[in-house]
Amino acid sequence: MPNLERLTPRQREIYGFIRDRIRNRGYGPTVREVGTAFDISSPNGVMCHLKALEKKGLISREKNRSRAIQLVEETPQSMGLPLAGRIAAGALQEAIEQQEDIDFGDLFNRPDLFVLEVQGDSMIEDHIADGDYVVIRKQDTAERGEIVVALTDENEATLKRWYPEANRIRLEPANSSMQSIYVSDARVLGIVVGVVRKL
């Protein structure tokens, strides 16, 4: 567990906010999100806090990437993965965060993984059914045809196969009774690396 005693009260609050977002959502907050959460109007004000946390060895940041705040390696506190919420495998729906751990033991206990509970049956022909848990590896790129968690500009998340086209993205269900979803822009939050079904 990182030593938080050497942080100011505000730095402790911001570190807690960053840690919760990364653990429960699967990716870090933007500078704007930190500023909004703590009523810091200036991006430079947020950056000062982030630089202090980085200097004290609690976070690391990649330059030129808006969500590139990462936690410095911590000692695992449990054998669980964060249940980041529920993902639509049918119609698009707003991405909603959730705070809960799902324990899958050593099999999936890695810092770059998180879990989503599937709602809907649009991926049943890929053997992903309503109520299953999909294990997602966090990454922002995907090969054509991979099963991804995609997030649109309207903050709608869905589990589909990823097909970039000339001027749009096709999100393809694995259910022959359903239509493809076409969006002008979307980004990959991660790819499916495992499915866990409760029997």
C-alpha atoms as a printed R data frame, in Angstrom:
    type eleno elety resid chain resno       x       y       z
1   ATOM     1    CA   MET     A     1   0.000   0.000   0.000
2   ATOM     2    CA   PRO     A     2   1.501   3.390  -0.904
3   ATOM     3    CA   ASN     A     3   2.437   5.724   1.932
4   ATOM     4    CA   LEU     A     4  -0.086   8.570   1.852
5   ATOM     5    CA   GLU     A     5   1.159  10.262   5.040
6   ATOM     6    CA   ARG     A     6   3.529  12.552   3.112
7   ATOM     7    CA   LEU     A     7   0.694  13.940   0.972
8   ATOM     8    CA   THR     A     8  -1.248  17.102   1.631
9   ATOM     9    CA   PRO     A     9  -4.988  16.571   2.318
10  ATOM    10    CA   ARG     A    10  -5.843  17.765  -1.217
11  ATOM    11    CA   GLN     A    11  -3.217  15.490  -2.793
12  ATOM    12    CA   ARG     A    12  -4.665  12.555  -0.820
13  ATOM    13    CA   GLU     A    13  -8.155  13.353  -2.127
14  ATOM    14    CA   ILE     A    14  -6.978  13.646  -5.739
15  ATOM    15    CA   TYR     A    15  -4.940  10.434  -5.485
16  ATOM    16    CA   GLY     A    16  -8.001   8.627  -4.105
17  ATOM    17    CA   PHE     A    17 -10.122   9.969  -6.960
18  ATOM    18    CA   ILE     A    18  -7.590   8.813  -9.582
19  ATOM    19    CA   ARG     A    19  -7.236   5.387  -7.944
20  ATOM    20    CA   ASP     A    20 -11.014   4.876  -7.791
21  ATOM    21    CA   ARG     A    21 -11.470   5.833 -11.450
22  ATOM    22    CA   ILE     A    22  -8.715   3.495 -12.623
23  ATOM    23    CA   ARG     A    23  -9.845   0.563 -10.473
24  ATOM    24    CA   ASN     A    24 -13.577   0.896 -11.045
25  ATOM    25    CA   ARG     A    25 -13.768   2.244 -14.586
26  ATOM    26    CA   GLY     A    26 -10.693   0.675 -16.129
27  ATOM    27    CA   TYR     A    27  -8.963   3.902 -17.181
28  ATOM    28    CA   GLY     A    28  -7.828   7.120 -15.568
29  ATOM    29    CA   PRO     A    29  -9.505  10.525 -15.435
30  ATOM    30    CA   THR     A    30  -8.625  13.430 -17.695
31  ATOM    31    CA   VAL     A    31  -7.150  16.655 -16.336
32  ATOM    32    CA   ARG     A    32 -10.564  18.249 -16.941
33  ATOM    33    CA   GLU     A    33 -12.337  15.534 -14.910
34  ATOM    34    CA   VAL     A    34  -9.958  16.064 -11.989
35  ATOM    35    CA   GLY     A    35 -10.494  19.824 -12.207
36  ATOM    36    CA   THR     A    36 -14.280  19.439 -12.263
37  ATOM    37    CA   ALA     A    37 -14.300  16.985  -9.343
38  ATOM    38    CA   PHE     A    38 -12.253  19.310  -7.130
39  ATOM    39    CA   ASP     A    39 -13.444  22.681  -8.447
40  ATOM    40    CA   ILE     A    40 -10.017  23.583  -9.837
41  ATOM    41    CA   SER     A    41 -10.681  25.949 -12.727
42  ATOM    42    CA   SER     A    42  -7.163  26.032 -14.149
43  ATOM    43    CA   PRO     A    43  -5.633  23.001 -15.915
44  ATOM    44    CA   ASN     A    44  -2.275  24.240 -14.596
45  ATOM    45    CA   GLY     A    45  -3.619  23.924 -11.059
46  ATOM    46    CA   VAL     A    46  -4.517  20.289 -11.703
47  ATOM    47    CA   MET     A    47  -1.122  19.659 -13.315
48  ATOM    48    CA   CYS     A    48   0.655  20.949 -10.195
49  ATOM    49    CA   HIS     A    49  -1.121  18.318  -8.093
50  ATOM    50    CA   LEU     A    50  -0.432  15.586 -10.654
51  ATOM    51    CA   LYS     A    51   3.260  16.509 -10.822
52  ATOM    52    CA   ALA     A    52   3.450  16.373  -7.026
53  ATOM    53    CA   LEU     A    53   1.862  12.898  -6.968
54  ATOM    54    CA   GLU     A    54   4.225  11.789  -9.723
55  ATOM    55    CA   LYS     A    55   7.239  13.168  -7.887
56  ATOM    56    CA   LYS     A    56   6.192  11.299  -4.740
57  ATOM    57    CA   GLY     A    57   6.048   8.057  -6.709
58  ATOM    58    CA   LEU     A    58   2.288   7.405  -6.586
59  ATOM    59    CA   ILE     A    59   1.309   7.924 -10.234
60  ATOM    60    CA   SER     A    60   2.977   7.961 -13.622
61  ATOM    61    CA   ARG     A    61   1.883   9.898 -16.700
62  ATOM    62    CA   GLU     A    62   2.493   9.472 -20.414
63  ATOM    63    CA   LYS     A    63   2.998  12.708 -22.267
64  ATOM    64    CA   ASN     A    64   0.509  13.789 -24.983
65  ATOM    65    CA   ARG     A    65  -2.209  11.360 -23.887
66  ATOM    66    CA   SER     A    66  -5.243  12.752 -22.093
67  ATOM    67    CA   ARG     A    67  -6.075   9.631 -20.056
68  ATOM    68    CA   ALA     A    68  -2.543   8.404 -19.490
69  ATOM    69    CA   ILE     A    69  -2.509   8.708 -15.680
70  ATOM    70    CA   GLN     A    70  -1.537   5.355 -14.180
71  ATOM    71    CA   LEU     A    71  -0.994   4.104 -10.652
72  ATOM    72    CA   VAL     A    72   2.529   3.086  -9.723
73  ATOM    73    CA   GLU     A    73   2.546  -0.642  -8.940
74  ATOM    74    CA   GLU     A    74   0.826  -1.469  -5.663
75  ATOM    75    CA   THR     A    75   0.780  -4.616  -3.586
76  ATOM    76    CA   PRO     A    76  -2.438  -6.455  -4.539
77  ATOM    77    CA   GLN     A    77  -5.034  -6.108  -1.803
78  ATOM    78    CA   SER     A    78  -7.285  -8.919  -3.003
79  ATOM    79    CA   MET     A    79  -7.575 -11.664  -5.557
80  ATOM    80    CA   GLY     A    80 -10.388  -9.831  -7.309
81  ATOM    81    CA   LEU     A    81 -10.854  -7.704 -10.381
82  ATOM    82    CA   PRO     A    82 -12.898  -4.509 -10.368
83  ATOM    83    CA   LEU     A    83 -16.409  -4.976 -11.703
84  ATOM    84    CA   ALA     A    84 -16.520  -1.772 -13.711
85  ATOM    85    CA   GLY     A    85 -20.215  -1.948 -14.545
86  ATOM    86    CA   ARG     A    86 -22.545  -3.631 -17.009
87  ATOM    87    CA   ILE     A    87 -22.037  -3.602 -20.751
88  ATOM    88    CA   ALA     A    88 -24.794  -3.672 -23.350
89  ATOM    89    CA   ALA     A    89 -24.723  -6.612 -25.727
90  ATOM    90    CA   GLY     A    90 -27.845  -5.321 -27.418
91  ATOM    91    CA   ALA     A    91 -28.844  -1.699 -27.913
92  ATOM    92    CA   LEU     A    92 -26.395   1.033 -26.964
93  ATOM    93    CA   GLN     A    93 -26.750   2.332 -23.424
94  ATOM    94    CA   GLU     A    94 -25.023   4.917 -21.286
95  ATOM    95    CA   ALA     A    95 -21.859   3.665 -19.600
96  ATOM    96    CA   ILE     A    96 -22.452   3.629 -15.841
97  ATOM    97    CA   GLU     A    97 -19.712   3.020 -13.294
98  ATOM    98    CA   GLN     A    98 -20.054   0.500 -10.476
99  ATOM    99    CA   GLN     A    99 -17.919  -0.319  -7.443
100 ATOM   100    CA   GLU     A   100 -17.563  -3.999  -6.632
101 ATOM   101    CA   ASP     A   101 -14.882  -6.687  -6.895
102 ATOM   102    CA   ILE     A   102 -15.292 -10.025  -8.672
103 ATOM   103    CA   ASP     A   103 -12.814 -12.674  -7.413
104 ATOM   104    CA   PHE     A   104 -11.320 -14.864 -10.144
105 ATOM   105    CA   GLY     A   105  -8.125 -15.723  -8.261
106 ATOM   106    CA   ASP     A   106  -4.744 -16.095  -9.894
107 ATOM   107    CA   LEU     A   107  -6.129 -16.781 -13.383
108 ATOM   108    CA   PHE     A   108  -6.921 -13.161 -14.191
109 ATOM   109    CA   ASN     A   109  -5.205 -11.237 -11.375
110 ATOM   110    CA   ARG     A   110  -3.327  -8.678 -13.470
111 ATOM   111    CA   PRO     A   111  -3.399  -4.871 -13.227
112 ATOM   112    CA   ASP     A   112  -4.324  -4.395 -16.901
113 ATOM   113    CA   LEU     A   113  -7.559  -6.429 -16.648
114 ATOM   114    CA   PHE     A   114 -11.085  -5.588 -15.526
115 ATOM   115    CA   VAL     A   115 -14.483  -7.281 -15.664
116 ATOM   116    CA   LEU     A   116 -17.847  -6.351 -17.156
117 ATOM   117    CA   GLU     A   117 -21.155  -8.141 -16.676
118 ATOM   118    CA   VAL     A   118 -22.936  -8.706 -19.995
119 ATOM   119    CA   GLN     A   119 -26.522  -7.568 -20.475
120 ATOM   120    CA   GLY     A   120 -28.316  -8.708 -23.615
121 ATOM   121    CA   ASP     A   121 -27.831 -11.441 -26.195
122 ATOM   122    CA   SER     A   122 -26.210  -9.740 -29.185
123 ATOM   123    CA   MET     A   123 -22.997 -11.786 -28.769
124 ATOM   124    CA   ILE     A   124 -24.526 -15.243 -28.235
125 ATOM   125    CA   GLU     A   125 -23.062 -16.679 -31.442
126 ATOM   126    CA   ASP     A   126 -19.626 -15.911 -29.947
127 ATOM   127    CA   HIS     A   127 -20.709 -17.824 -26.812
128 ATOM   128    CA   ILE     A   128 -21.140 -14.671 -24.732
129 ATOM   129    CA   ALA     A   129 -24.565 -14.740 -23.096
130 ATOM   130    CA   ASP     A   130 -26.643 -12.452 -20.907
131 ATOM   131    CA   GLY     A   131 -25.287 -12.575 -17.337
132 ATOM   132    CA   ASP     A   132 -21.786 -13.731 -18.333
133 ATOM   133    CA   TYR     A   133 -18.719 -11.867 -17.105
134 ATOM   134    CA   VAL     A   134 -16.257 -10.798 -19.788
135 ATOM   135    CA   VAL     A   135 -12.635 -10.207 -18.811
136 ATOM   136    CA   ILE     A   136 -11.250  -7.177 -20.631
137 ATOM   137    CA   ARG     A   137  -7.617  -6.294 -21.240
138 ATOM   138    CA   LYS     A   138  -7.238  -2.518 -21.192
139 ATOM   139    CA   GLN     A   139  -5.903  -1.178 -24.488
140 ATOM   140    CA   ASP     A   140  -6.894   1.563 -26.903
141 ATOM   141    CA   THR     A   141  -6.356  -0.302 -30.178
142 ATOM   142    CA   ALA     A   142  -7.857  -3.461 -31.677
143 ATOM   143    CA   GLU     A   143  -7.418  -5.615 -34.740
144 ATOM   144    CA   ARG     A   144 -10.261  -5.672 -37.240
145 ATOM   145    CA   GLY     A   145 -12.870  -8.207 -36.093
146 ATOM   146    CA   GLU     A   146 -11.770  -8.433 -32.451
147 ATOM   147    CA   ILE     A   147 -14.423  -8.329 -29.713
148 ATOM   148    CA   VAL     A   148 -14.014  -4.998 -27.967
149 ATOM   149    CA   VAL     A   149 -15.560  -2.676 -25.430
150 ATOM   150    CA   ALA     A   150 -16.280   0.365 -27.585
151 ATOM   151    CA   LEU     A   151 -17.205   3.784 -26.224
152 ATOM   152    CA   THR     A   152 -18.887   6.319 -28.517
153 ATOM   153    CA   ASP     A   153 -18.664  10.106 -28.277
154 ATOM   154    CA   GLU     A   154 -22.090  10.040 -26.596
155 ATOM   155    CA   ASN     A   155 -20.571   7.987 -23.732
156 ATOM   156    CA   GLU     A   156 -22.465   4.889 -24.856
157 ATOM   157    CA   ALA     A   157 -20.622   1.618 -24.356
158 ATOM   158    CA   THR     A   158 -21.197  -1.698 -26.082
159 ATOM   159    CA   LEU     A   159 -19.587  -5.088 -26.559
160 ATOM   160    CA   LYS     A   160 -19.219  -5.840 -30.271
161 ATOM   161    CA   ARG     A   161 -16.792  -6.909 -32.969
162 ATOM   162    CA   TRP     A   162 -14.733  -3.944 -34.198
163 ATOM   163    CA   TYR     A   163 -14.717  -3.079 -37.918
164 ATOM   164    CA   PRO     A   164 -13.264   0.327 -38.875
165 ATOM   165    CA   GLU     A   165 -14.504   1.469 -42.302
166 ATOM   166    CA   ALA     A   166 -13.675   4.444 -44.543
167 ATOM   167    CA   ASN     A   167 -15.558   7.143 -42.660
168 ATOM   168    CA   ARG     A   168 -17.328   5.231 -39.896
169 ATOM   169    CA   ILE     A   169 -16.985   2.303 -37.532
170 ATOM   170    CA   ARG     A   170 -19.148  -0.800 -37.759
171 ATOM   171    CA   LEU     A   171 -19.905  -2.462 -34.429
172 ATOM   172    CA   GLU     A   172 -20.964  -5.966 -35.380
173 ATOM   173    CA   PRO     A   173 -23.131  -8.198 -33.163
174 ATOM   174    CA   ALA     A   174 -22.707 -11.974 -33.078
175 ATOM   175    CA   ASN     A   175 -26.417 -12.604 -33.431
176 ATOM   176    CA   SER     A   176 -27.840 -13.118 -36.907
177 ATOM   177    CA   SER     A   177 -31.196 -11.621 -35.875
178 ATOM   178    CA   MET     A   178 -29.616  -8.244 -35.028
179 ATOM   179    CA   GLN     A   179 -28.398  -5.377 -37.191
180 ATOM   180    CA   SER     A   180 -24.919  -3.839 -37.157
181 ATOM   181    CA   ILE     A   181 -24.445  -0.518 -35.368
182 ATOM   182    CA   TYR     A   182 -22.699   2.251 -37.327
183 ATOM   183    CA   VAL     A   183 -21.078   5.222 -35.575
184 ATOM   184    CA   SER     A   184 -19.038   8.091 -36.922
185 ATOM   185    CA   ASP     A   185 -16.535   7.871 -34.082
186 ATOM   186    CA   ALA     A   186 -15.770   5.504 -31.212
187 ATOM   187    CA   ARG     A   187 -12.774   4.390 -29.228
188 ATOM   188    CA   VAL     A   188 -11.604   1.071 -27.883
189 ATOM   189    CA   LEU     A   189 -11.391   0.695 -24.098
190 ATOM   190    CA   GLY     A   190 -10.187  -2.907 -24.237
191 ATOM   191    CA   ILE     A   191 -10.540  -6.308 -25.859
192 ATOM   192    CA   VAL     A   192 -12.151  -9.486 -24.547
193 ATOM   193    CA   VAL     A   193  -9.611 -12.031 -23.254
194 ATOM   194    CA   GLY     A   194 -11.943 -14.287 -21.297
195 ATOM   195    CA   VAL     A   195 -15.550 -15.170 -20.507
196 ATOM   196    CA   VAL     A   196 -16.743 -16.458 -17.138
197 ATOM   197    CA   ARG     A   197 -20.208 -17.953 -16.797
198 ATOM   198    CA   LYS     A   198 -22.018 -18.552 -13.528
199 ATOM   199    CA   LEU     A   199 -23.773 -21.926 -13.676
